[in-house]
Amino acid sequence: MVKSVGEFETFMPTISVFFGIVIKMYFDDHNPPHLHAEYQGEKAVFDFRGNILAGDISSRTSVRLIREWIDLHPAELAENWEDLQNGRGFRKIPPLT
């Protein structure tokens, strides 16, 4: 996924994929720390406590799974956020299994 910022385009790395849910984070994104989730064409932005900040995913099961995954990986999410904001790259985070 690519985000346009003025003349520039920013790549949004995929950090995890599970049960058809794709989790991404932008490089140099705005606060508060958050992730972008997509499921069956629906998109939502979640903070690292599992609150939906924008968008909507109508599948309650998918939202529950995203929140469960967030709860399992707070340190990795915070590290990725910090690294991406400072241009240091990112690490994949294990999916739910």
N, C-alpha and C positions, 0 to 999 in steps of 0.2 A: 504494500500500500504506500502511496506517496502523498505527502501533504505539500501544497503550494504555499510558499511564504514569499510574497512579492515576486521577484524574478526567480527565486530559488525554489527547488523542490527538495524535500527532506524525506529520506527513506524511513519507513517504520518497520523495524525488525520484528519478526515473529519470535516470541520468547517461549511459547508453549502451545501445544495443540492436544486436545483430549476430547473424546466423545463428540467430534464435529465442531467443537468450540475452538476458536483461534484467539490467542491472547497476544497483543502487540503493545509496544511502547515507542513513542517518537524520541528521536534525538532532540535535545534542547527544547523541551515542551514547557508549558506554563505550569505554575503551581495551582492547586495542591498536587502532591505526587499522586499519580493515577495510572491506570492501564486502560487499553481499549480492547473490548471483547466483541467478537462477532459469532453469530450462530444463525445459520440458514438465512443469510442476507440481512438479518437484523443486527444493529450495532448499539452498544452502550459503553459508557465510560464509568469505571468504578474507582473509588478511592481504595486505599489499602486496608480499610476496615470493612469493605464490602458494600458500601453505600453507592447507589447509582447516582452519578452526578449529571449525566446527560444521556439522551437516547433511551432506548427500550428494547429489551429482549422479552418477547411475550411468553416464552416457555419458562414456567416456574421451575421446572426441573433443571434447566440449563442455568438459570440464575442461582439456584441453590448450589449446583456443582461449581460454578465460578466462585461463589463465596467460600465454599469449602476449600477450594484450591488456594484462594487468597489467605485463608486462616492457616494453611499448612506452610506457607512460604513468605512470612513477613520479612525476614532478614534478606532473603534473596531478592525480593521485590525492591526493598530499600537500596540494596547495593546496586542493582541494575539501574534504578532511577538515578542515583548519584553518578554512576559511571556514564550513563547516556547524556546527562546534563552537562558533563564535563568532557564529552567527546572521546571517552575511553573505550567505547564499544559496549558489548553486552554479553551475557551468558544465557544459554538456554536454561529453563527451569523445568524439572521433571513434571510430567503430566500426572493427573489422577489416573489410577489404574483400577 
